[in-house]
Amino acid sequence: MLERSGDIRGRVVPNAKRVTLRPIIKDNVTPGSVISSDELSTYHALPDHGYVHGSVNHSAEQFVNGIHHTNGIDGFWKHLKCGIQSTHIHVSGKHL
């Protein structure tokens, strides 16, 4: 998770299912906040839980949708992955 002009919170999660991600979002994001995500269907129910949600459809090569984009968090993951690949072959979830 990335707060625009703020902090990044990253953690290893077992999967991207609603039942897994919903409590993480609830614990880290204030209801009423604007959440921008990709097209993953897991996020579609966010408005039902008090969040303002907008998404971009990366599979259709859409990277900005009004105020919504994922450029900051995508950049974070790219830098992390490149850093790992430049020094290691693999990093286990235990050490990530």
Order of alpha helices (4+ residues) and beta strands (2+ residues): alpha-beta-beta-beta-beta-alpha
